[in-house]
Amino acid sequence: MIINKLFIVNKNSIILALLSSAIIGVAISFSDFYLFHLILSILTIIWIYQFKENKYRLNLDIFSDNHAKALLVVLSWYLLSLLWAPSLVLGLKYMFYLICGIIITFSFIYFSKNIEDLNTIFKVLSFFITIEIIIALAESFTSFRMPISSYSSFAILFGKDPINFSEFGDVFIYSNISPPTGFHWNTNDLAICMIISLPFFLCSNKSSIKIVGTLSVTTIIIMTASRAAFLGLVLIYSLYLILIKKRVGALSLAWITLFIFFLGMQQLRESENPRINEVANSIEALTLYLSGNIDVGGSIQWRRELVDNGINAFYNSYGLGLGAGGTVANQEIIGPVAGRFTSMHNFWVELLVEGGIFVATIISFWLISIIYKLFIISRTITNQNLRYYSQSLFLSVIAFIPAAIAASSTIYFFPMWIMFGFSISVILLSKIYAN
């Protein structure tokens, strides 16, 4: 009995470590092997041992919620799709990504059996997000780089191939400033992670956390120069003022202030002060990039070509989908776009093209259901913690939808799976703490 109790305690600690390593992601890794994979291996051994101790009986309580069941249905469909996937190797690789993500989500749900455990996870993850914000700000305004960053010369020591910063052209004018990456390999992934995190600062009841956190995260998102993430940023602030704070007037004032700010920047471009002139021109270049008037590296063009190729292949599959890993396999057959891109670079199109109408329909209704329930919980629940979590996650999930387009794919983007696990946990706990 004592051994079993110690076993449960150790397993819970390892699950918490697994979720923490999922936030850290590529920041602690060598080549394609992350700290996350090491902890997952240990946890898998524990699961196998527990399965044996339970006389090979499975506890299926975690799958009682329809949102959890939907993920298993999607997983089963992708597994079945290996029968017609154009590449078995890429299909198995995609399945590994999907399984890792679903394990993260289910681990979060398993650990969050009560509000105290949910608070524990939130505090631990908040700590790591705070560290990442500090690192990202340092990367934005100093020459500091995370060793494992696409812009770090040390990345090669960790089995990575750093990229050339000059490809960003004139979007970033400062010679000592480059897009931040934080715990992530590239700027787009960091931007999406910050989009998911922003509502938790914005909805906080502590003024210091709300002000400092919101300004810091907003700055990082702007410095990443991600168009899709910027749209998510606008969505968060707009929905926060309209649905959470119910201050339409404040939203109108914010838009007017923003308009005046950018108008002022236009005037300061002609300033004789070189520093002011530099700042004004930098903001203008960033604005043009976010609006699509500057297409760095032809990103809009090659993203459109990737989507067109995927949609054509989807039509040829008669709505069945190409199967797991099908988008990359299809693009490799056609040839990399711009000589190097094979990933879809649009997660929602990727789901449609690979999973077909079946997966696209399930995921669409699944997300709508989660968003709706989080909104209802935020309006009706009396528990202050669950109200805070539901408000924040409601904004996070909505803003994630456009922001996800920024990444090459989010199937292996761990913060997304944490967000899903967090959302389902809140929905489950809200039934226990209902009025």
C-alpha positions, 0 to 999 in steps of 0.5 A: 500500500505504501509503495502504491501511494509513493508510486502515485505521488511520483507519477503526479510529480512526473506528470507535472514535470511533463507539462513543464517540459512541454512549455519549455519545448525545444529550449532544452533539446538536442536535435529532435530530442527534447527534455519532454521526450525523456520525461515522456519515456519515464512516464510511459514506463510508469504507466506500463507498470501501473497497467500491470499492477491493475491486472491489465485493467484500464481506468477510462474515467478520463475519457468520460467527457465528450471533448476528450472522446473527440480527440480519440476519434480523431486519433483513430481516424488518422491511424486508419488513414495510414492505409491510404497515406501517400507516405507511411514514414511521414504518416507515422511521424505525424502520428507520433506528433499527434500522440504526443499532443494528445498525451499532453492534453490528457495528462493535464486533465488527469492531473486536474482532478480538483481546483487545488491541483488545477491551481498548482499546474497554473502556478508552475506553468505561469512561472515558466511563461514569466521566464520566457517573457523575460528572455523574449524581451531581452532578445527583442531589445538586446543582442542576447539570444537563446542558445537554441534559437534560429538566430543563434550562432550556438544553435549548431552545437545543439544539432540545429541549423541557424538561419540567416537573419538578413532574410528579414530585410528592412522590416527590423531596422535596428542593427542590435534588434532581431525577432525574439524566439523565447523557448521556441525555435522561431518567432511565429511559435513564440508569437502564438504562445504569447497570444495564448498567454496574453488573456491570463494577464489581461483578465488578472485581478492584480493590477501589477500583473495586468499592466506589466504582463499585458504590456510585455506580452503585447510588445513581444507579439509586435516584435515578432512581426507575425501578421496572424498573431497580430490579428489574434492580438486585436481579437483579444483586446476587442473581445475583452472590452466588449464581452468581458468588460462590456466597454464598447466606448473604451474600445472605440477610444482605444482605436482612436488613440491607436490611429492618432499614434500611428499618425504621429509616427508618420510626422516623426519620420521627418524629425531631425533627431536621428533616434526619433526618426529611427523609431518612427521608421521602424514602426512604419516598416512593421506596420507595412509588414503586418498589413501585408504591404511588405512581403518579406521573403515572399511569404504570402506568395509561397503560403498561398502556393502551399495552400493551393497545392493542398486544396487541389490534392484534397479535391482529388481525394474526394473529401476523404483527405490525404491521410496522416502526413499527407500534406508534406508527402504531397508537396515533396512529390510536387517539389518544395515551394520556394525551394525549401517549404513542404509544410502546409503553413496553415494548420486549419487547411492542413486538418482539412487536407489530411483529415478530410471533411470528417476531421475538419467537421469534428474539430470545427464543432469541437472548438465551437463547443469549447469556446461556447462552454467557456463563455457560459462558465465565465458568466455563470460560475461563482468560483473565482478561480474558474471564472478567471480561467474560463474568461482567459481561455475563452479569449485564448482559444478564439485568438488562437484560431487566426494566430495558428496560421502563422506557424508551419504547423501546430500539430507539434506545438505543445502550448496548444495541447496544454491550452486544450487540456486546460480548457477541458479541465475547466469545463469538467471542474465547472460541473463540480463547482456549479452554482 
